[in-house]
């Protein structure tokens, strides 16, 4: 089973996670830029974070045979903090970079006017840079948030077909599918979706344009949820090809819209033995 | 070593070569129209538009077909734009790992004084990214790093598994360096005490120091 996790926050994860993910079949990940679990206080914190997503994290991933791309953005939560919004001025420089395969995560958190502005601005940036967009749907008041998101997307220069709506569930999937967007589902231990519900949803709505991710981060989450969904699909009678479509071909097709997805793994400089991460604690 | 026009051209297919030609024209234009010097100290409050050639520099990877070709293209762009200290610092600090490598590899060709170039080398040497470490220990470091920092760079290469082939002028700088020899011997002792193998490169570097002592 080859797996592409289209949404996972590897900066919060350990090398043990990378090893386990590789063993489970994960060969590619996309790491969206998001909140850190605590507030940032300046654009400089974003730049350091972008550095990780563009340099260190791909290096770590490559040690374990996994290709790493990222999406960059000002996240919805911090779009409300005037200390952070100047990062929008620097985004054009970053969105030109080779490992950036979408603008994201953008979208709504509390549905404020500041979030409206950040979402519209960044959808335009995506259109300007030839990038698709990863749009997170809010955790609170989700259906209303989805509808407001779709309104802003439809008013933007970015076609719905270049948008991945994420964190969807049973209450939002139908409207999201009707929009023509790609559909992302985050599978979590306690919140968001779980494996059984995901399989039921796939039975009802099919596999087309559907992506499954672990969205694993610093909270209670599981970077192997993609594999667990694949196993649950097979147990429920889906074919290997169905699993491959959901866990590999769909995320590849979506992020390939950027023209920048490169699944060829560049190994770091030849190493004598082990690597700097394995040996870093010596 | 760096790939200059004939070599790098051979790495590029026709669309990539056309892309590079256009990018080099933009870089040459930038070289003739130096931006105001405000970037030398702190960035202005509102960010100016990113120069066209710098966007090319950022996007070389997806236009040049291979990592090696993209690296050569980026180095060419830096040289053609006659990138000075502020530009090199900006492109390094706002760069991906691949872009940072290109800046580090281009430093010897950019006529950037050690006061401005060494901080970039030192930044790369603080990382644990072997791609950056290997690029940092090139000719610029050989020419300008002080003895203490250079010895630690060599040791860090051994520590992280960067082949010492990457260290420019290793034999020249190691010759007669008794402090480097002591550090290498101590590291070998530490590895041995832990029951771990001593990198073959360590013996090579040690031989460079001791052979010099014997012949002097």
HADDOCK unambig.tbl for C-alpha pairs under 7 A between the chains (distance, minus, plus):
assign (segid A and resid 51 and name CA) (segid B and resid 96 and name CA) 6.71 0.50 0.50
assign (segid A and resid 54 and name CA) (segid B and resid 96 and name CA) 5.08 0.50 0.50
assign (segid A and resid 54 and name CA) (segid B and resid 97 and name CA) 6.66 0.50 0.50
assign (segid A and resid 55 and name CA) (segid B and resid 96 and name CA) 5.47 0.50 0.50
assign (segid A and resid 55 and name CA) (segid B and resid 97 and name CA) 4.64 0.50 0.50
assign (segid A and resid 56 and name CA) (segid B and resid 129 and name CA) 6.69 0.50 0.50
assign (segid A and resid 59 and name CA) (segid B and resid 129 and name CA) 6.84 0.50 0.50
assign (segid A and resid 89 and name CA) (segid B and resid 47 and name CA) 6.12 0.50 0.50
assign (segid A and resid 90 and name CA) (segid B and resid 47 and name CA) 6.75 0.50 0.50
assign (segid A and resid 93 and name CA) (segid B and resid 50 and name CA) 6.32 0.50 0.50
assign (segid A and resid 96 and name CA) (segid B and resid 55 and name CA) 6.21 0.50 0.50
assign (segid A and resid 96 and name CA) (segid B and resid 58 and name CA) 6.00 0.50 0.50
assign (segid A and resid 96 and name CA) (segid B and resid 59 and name CA) 5.99 0.50 0.50
assign (segid A and resid 97 and name CA) (segid B and resid 58 and name CA) 5.00 0.50 0.50
assign (segid A and resid 97 and name CA) (segid B and resid 59 and name CA) 5.44 0.50 0.50
assign (segid A and resid 98 and name CA) (segid B and resid 58 and name CA) 6.79 0.50 0.50
assign (segid A and resid 98 and name CA) (segid B and resid 59 and name CA) 5.42 0.50 0.50
assign (segid A and resid 98 and name CA) (segid B and resid 61 and name CA) 5.96 0.50 0.50
assign (segid A and resid 98 and name CA) (segid B and resid 62 and name CA) 6.20 0.50 0.50
assign (segid A and resid 260 and name CA) (segid B and resid 62 and name CA) 6.17 0.50 0.50
assign (segid A and resid 268 and name CA) (segid B and resid 130 and name CA) 6.74 0.50 0.50
assign (segid A and resid 268 and name CA) (segid B and resid 131 and name CA) 6.10 0.50 0.50
assign (segid A and resid 269 and name CA) (segid B and resid 130 and name CA) 6.35 0.50 0.50
assign (segid A and resid 269 and name CA) (segid B and resid 131 and name CA) 5.98 0.50 0.50
assign (segid A and resid 269 and name CA) (segid B and resid 162 and name CA) 6.80 0.50 0.50
assign (segid A and resid 271 and name CA) (segid B and resid 161 and name CA) 4.81 0.50 0.50
assign (segid A and resid 271 and name CA) (segid B and resid 162 and name CA) 6.04 0.50 0.50
assign (segid A and resid 272 and name CA) (segid B and resid 161 and name CA) 5.36 0.50 0.50
assign (segid A and resid 273 and name CA) (segid B and resid 161 and name CA) 6.70 0.50 0.50
assign (segid A and resid 275 and name CA) (segid B and resid 160 and name CA) 6.16 0.50 0.50
assign (segid A and resid 275 and name CA) (segid B and resid 161 and name CA) 6.24 0.50 0.50
assign (segid A and resid 276 and name CA) (segid B and resid 128 and name CA) 6.51 0.50 0.50
assign (segid A and resid 276 and name CA) (segid B and resid 160 and name CA) 4.34 0.50 0.50
assign (segid A and resid 276 and name CA) (segid B and resid 161 and name CA) 6.65 0.50 0.50
assign (segid A and resid 279 and name CA) (segid B and resid 160 and name CA) 6.97 0.50 0.50
